[in-house]
């Protein structure tokens, strides 16, 4: 029974971490959308500048949406899924955590996952969900929020 409960908690956590992207339009939907727009007015919209993309990224909101299920909104490793995880998620509020972490090491773990970096295999990779700039912003949010002053 305990194994079943732990499996359900982990599965729920992983589903919460999936990112929830909108599905792409199907071919008929895309065609009908293209037909609805007059050809003379169909000027392509300029891609946002990198600074605009970074400015639009809410690191705190993304942490709460993606990371807090395990690490908790308090960063203590006490999220709702943490009870079912072994080893427990890292607590960012502990000074000992920061003794062996650098911004580069945090970036690598978020991007490639724990197993790829000699850490917990339960820490999923998020390189497919976030680009390098967004991961850097997440690392800055974590550091700025929980790293003790030197």
C-alpha angles and dihedrals in degrees: 000000000000090000090052092050092048091048091051092049093050092046091050090049093050091049089051089052096051095096099232100237119188114255117249118255116266120243094261091048092048091049094049091048091050091049092050093059115075112243093230092056097042097103111159114250115241115251113250117261115252090250090056091052091050092046090052093052111099104203094184092050092047091049090052092046099043111017106031094074087075106015095039127230086271092056090234096121089253103119121142092266095047094086090065096046127094115213095035119237117267119271108226091195094068117094090216089064091060095048091079101028131091128179087256094053092048090049091052093050093048092046101041103020133244099285092056089055102043093262134109114320087217090072101092123216115252100184089109092054101041131035122226094267092051092048089050089053091050090050090049091050092050093046095044092047103043113012110108116239112264 
